[in-house]
């Protein structure tokens, strides 16, 4: 299937419409020329309303970690934004619900098949890490500490959500050690002549 037809099908998906509190609104940013993929969880309510991935405090932090501007971040030929679930799943007792389980099997492999220019995948949070690294007993913290094992192809990161402020305070090594290397790596990929 051509990329254009696939993208049209994804954007009109209603696979789990009955289970979504505000109905389907797939939010993705993807282009075959993208060099960096951000594999997140699922859109939050604010992103559902705006239709723009990471248009929230999580996105602000993620752009800081990457050392890039909004303009670069939202250039689909530079950065692909492809969560595990493309629609807002709703809210549970302790925050947003997990990504809907139907989405990744239906679309993710097909979309990734069109992203042949990727140099780095940033894998945010436990659901994306389970998909990209396989399920294991390794905790998110252990996997993020072992980031050099996967560098530069896949980079496990905590989710940049403000809900993870406690994790960031408990793990200052992440912003001291990982973020500067991440910024340098992203810069080399997006600005190869620098």
N, C-alpha and C positions, 0 to 999 in steps of 0.2 A: 504494500500500500504506500502511496506517495506520502511524503511528510505533510503536505498541505491538506490532503484528505484526512489523514490521521488526526491532525490538529483540529480540524473541523469536527470530527467525531468526538474527540475528547471534550471539546468546549460545549458540545450539545448533549453530553452524557447525562442520563437520568437513572443510572444503574441502581443507586441506593436512595432515590428521591424520597421514598416513603419513610426513611429513617432519619432524615435530616430536618432539624427544627425550623430552618428558614428556607428549605428547598435547595436544589442544586445550584451551585455557581462555581464551576471548576475554575480555580485560580492557578495558572501556571505561566511561566515565561521560558520559552525554549526556542532554539534555533540551531540548525545543523552546524553552524560555525562556532558555537559557544566553546570556550576554552576551559571554563570552570563550571562545575555543577555544584549546586547547593541542594543537598538532599535533606529536607526538613521533615517535620511531623505532619501537620495539617494546618490550614489557615485558621486563625482566630476570628472572633466575631468582627473586629475592626477591619481585618483584611477581607472578610466576606462582604462587608458593606462597601469598601472602596474598590474591590476587585484587583488590588495591587499587592502582590506577595511582599511580605515583610514591611508593610507600610504601618509600622508600629514601633514601640520601644525595642522590641527584639531585633528588628531590622537596623535600628540606629546602632545598637551594640555590635551586631554582626559586621556592619560596614566599618566600624572602628577597628574591630579585630582584624579585618582584611586590609585596612588602610586604603580604602577606595571611597570615591564620592558616590552620591546617589546617581549621578549621570552615568558613571561607569557600571554601577551595580544594576541599573535598569536598562542596560544595553544588551538585548538578547543575543547579540553576536559575540559578546564577551562572557556573560554570565547566564547560565540556565538555572531557573528556580523550579525545582520539581519535588514537591513534598510527597510523602508516602500516601497521603490522601489529599485530593484536590479541592474538596469542599469542607466547609466548617461543620464539624461533627456534633457540636452542641457542648453544653457544660455539664460536668458531673460534680460530685461532692468536693473534689480537691482541685478543680480547674477544668480545662477543656477535656473532653473525652478523647480517647485514642482515635487515630485515623480509622476511617471505615475500612473493614477488611476486604471489601470488593475491589477497591480502586487499584491498588498496586498490581494484583494479578491480571486485571483487565487491561491496563494501559502502560505500566512502567517499562516492561521489557520492550514493547514496541517503540516507545519514545526513545529509550536509551539506544536502541538500534540505529537511530538516525543521528546520534551525537558522536560522530567519529573523530572529532578534533579535541576531545577533552584531554586536558593535561593534569587536572586535579579535581577531586571530588571532596567537598566538605560535608561530612556526615554528622548531622546535628541530632542529638538525643537518642534515646533507647530504641525507638521503633525503627528509625532509619538505620541505626547501627545493626540491629538484628537482621535487617534485609541485606545490607551491604557487607557485613562481616560474618553473618550466620549466627544462629542462636548458640549461646554458650553460657557458662556460669560466670564469665568475666563481667565484673561490674563496669558501669560506664566510667567511673573514676579510674579503674585499672586500665581500661582500654585507652582512655585519653592520656594517661601517664606513659603508655607504650606507643605514643603517636609516631615516634621515629621508625618503628617497625613497618609502618604502612606508608611512610612519606616517600615521594610526594603524591603518589597516585590517589590514595584515600587518606583523609585526615579526620580522625574522630574528634569531635568537639562536644562540649556540653551544649545544651540548648541555650541560646543567648537571652532567653526570657528573663525579665525581672524576678520571676519566681525562683530563679537560680542564684540570686544574690548571696544567699547563705553558702551555697556550694563554692562560689567564687571567693568568698571570705575565708572559707576553710581550706581552700586550695590556691593560695596566692602564687604558687609556682606556675600555674597555667598562664596568667597574664604576664608574669615575669620572664618565663622561658619559652613558651609555645607561641604566644602572640607575635613577638618580634620576628621569629623565624617564618611564621605564617605570612606576615606582611611582606617580608622579603621575597618569599616564594611566589606570592600572588603578583607582586610587582614584576618579577622576572617573566612570568607567563603572559601578563597583559601588556607589558612594555619590553619586549625582547631586545630592543636596541639600547636600552638604558644601561 
